[in-house]
Amino acid sequence: MVTDQTEPKIYSSKREIYKDYKIAIKFIPDFDVVEKSNYPKLLAEIDQELGAKMRKLSQKITLWDEHRTLPSWSYFLQVPCLDDAGKEIGLKFVLLTHETGLEVFIADLHYYADFARHLAQNHPVVTTALSSWALKKGFDAAFSGLVSVISKRWTECIDPEGGWKIVRVAIRTEEKGVMEMPFSKFEISQIDCLLQRWELIKHLSEVNQSCFGGELCEPKLHDPKDWGETEPMARD
């Protein structure tokens, strides 16, 4: 069994998370999640539908401003999938539950390259190239399944009475900016494209056309009449 059985790392701040997971995808509803108690039902649906390993890490995360602590619960998620040889591999994510939406942290290609080399070393008939291809398929399946559950189950789990839905997605990074797009235009292939070009860009705007079809926009002022977040808030 290839899935990592070690204890998940405990993070105390978003800075620490970004050291291991370079990209965060935040799913933002049209109204805030007032009751945090609504999140466990959604997380249970993710766990069940994906056959995932879910573990709660902490109940608060320190923000970029070290004097501010966000009362967001953090979770470790490992989604099992099979490679072409039928061996199980586990794709890792970190989830944060905010009042302003669910944030999913994903690793960059360095993690998958290291994982591919590990697979090749432990399975002599499997080359690193084949392992990389299998991992890409695994990531696509795991992340697509995660997004599908979030999309389908959000309203019934988070706000069954009000019917609020996810309306936009924020692509967040520590060093390469924060940009947003309508959720209706978001596709898994866009993140694949971003991962492939990650080391070549300095800012997300550089792949707006090539990866996101021009749908990305800069975060706007945080105003009830506007959709978007200011840069500091986008890091919360």
N, C-alpha and C positions, 0 to 999 in steps of 0.2 A: 504494500500500500504506500503510495508516494505522498499522499496528503500529509502535510506537516502536522505532527502530533504534539509539538512542543507548546508550552503555555504561551498564549498571546501576550504581546508586549503591552504594558500599561502606560498610557500617555497622560501627562498632566497639563499639556498645553497644545495649542494648534501648531506652534513652532516645532514641537517634537514630532507631531504627526507628519508635517510636511517634509521632514527629513527622510521618511520612509515611503510616503505616498505623495507624489509630486502634484497631482491634479485632484481637485475636488469638484464634484458636480452637485450643485444644490438645486433641489426641486422645490419651487416656490409657489404656494397657493395664492389665490386671490385675496384671502383673509388669513390672519395669523392663527396658529394652532393655540387656542387659549388654554385648553386643558391638556397638560402633558400626559395625563392618564390615558389619552386616546392613542398614543403611539404604541404601547405594548401590543394592542390588537393587530396593528399593521405589521409590526415586527414578527409576531407569531405567524401571520399569513406568509411572510417572506420565508421564514424558517421552514414552514410546512410545505409550501409549494415548490421550493427549490431543493428540499432535502438538505438544507444547509446546517452548518455548525454555527450557532449564534451564542455569543457570550457577552454579558454586560461588563464593561471595564471600569467606568466611573460615573459619577453623577454631576461632575462639574469640570469645566475645561478653562484654563487660563487663556485669555485672549492676547493679541499682539501688545496691547497695553498691559503690562504685567501687574498693574494695580486693579485690573478688572477681571472678574471671573464670570463666565457664562454658565448658568445653571442648565447646561445641556448634557444629556446622558450620552455616553459613548459606548459603542458596541463593536466587537470584532466579529466579522462575518467571513466564513470560508464556505465557498460553494463547490461541491464535488462535481466532477465531470470526468469522462473517460477519454483517454487518448486513442489513437488508431489501433494500438495493441491491446486495448481493453483494460489498461492500467488506470487506476484512479489518480487524478491530479486535483489539487484544490486551489482555487483562485481566491485570493485574500482581498478583503475590503475593510475599511473602518467607517462606521456610520455615526453621525451626530444628529441628535434630535433637537432642533431649534423650534422656538415658537414661530419663526419666520419660514420654516421649511426643513425638509430632510436633506442632509448633506452626506454624500457618498465619496470617500477618498479612494482613489485608484493609484496603483503603482505605475511608474514609467517603464520604458522598455529595458532599462538596466536590470530590473527585477526579473523580467521574463527571460532575458538573455542568461542571467545567472541560473535561473530555474531550468532553462533548456540544457545548459551545460551539465547541470546536476542529473537530469534525466538521461542524457547521453552517457555519462560516466557510469550510471547504475544499470543501464540497459545497453550492453555492447552492440546489439543489432540496430540500435536507434542512433542515428546521427544527430548532431546538434541542429542541423538545418531542419530535419524532420521533426525534432522536438519543438523547435521554434514555431513551426507551422501548426503542430498539434496544440501548442499553448495559445496561439492566436485563435484557433477555432474554439478552444476552451474558454478564453476570455470573452469572445463574441457571444457564446452561448450563455455564460454565467451572467454577464452584464446585461445582455438582452432580456434574460429571464427576470433579473432584478428590476429593471425598468418596467417590464410588463406588469409585474405584480404591483409595483408602486402606482402605476397608471390605473390599473383595473380596480385596485382595492382602496385607493386613497379616500374617496368620498364615503364609502360605506364604513370604513374604519375610523376615520378622523372626524368627519362631520356629516353623519347620516341625515341629520335634520335640515341643516342649511344647504347641503349639496355643493359646498365649495370644492373647486377642482384645482389642480396644478395648472398654472397658466404660463409660467416661464421657467427657464433653466439658466443658472449662472455657472459659467466655467471659471473656476477660481484657481489661482496659483500663488505661490509665495513670491516669485521673482519675475513672472512673465505676464502680470496683469490679471484683471478680472473683466470679463465681458458677459453679456447676456443675450438670450434669444428666446423667441416664443417656444413653448413646449411643443406645440403642434408641428414645429419645423425640426425638432430634435431627432437625430438618427444615430444609431450605434456606429455606423461607418464613419461619422464625423470624428468620433473619438479615436477610432483606429487611425484615421488620417493624421490627427494631431499627434498621436504617439509616434508615428513614423517620422514626423518632422520635428519632434520635440527638441533635439539637440541642435537643430539648424536655425531656430528662431529665438528672438529676444523678447517678443511680445505676441500675444494671441492674435492681435490684429493682422499679423503677417500671413496668417493662414485663413483669414476670414473668407476670402473668395475661393481658395483652392480646397479647403476642407468643409467650410460651413455654408457655401453658396451665397455669401454676402449677408447672411441673416444675423450675424453678431452685431451688437451695438455696445457702445461704452455705457457703463452704469450711469444713470441719470440722478438728479437730485432726489433725495428721499422726500417725497411730497405725496399727500393723498391723491393728488390729481395726476401723478406721474408714476410710471412703473420703472423700477430700478432702485439701485442702492448707491450711496456714495462709496468711494473707495475704502475708507476706514470701516464702514459698516459691512462692506462686502467681505471683510476679513473676520467678522464676528461669527 
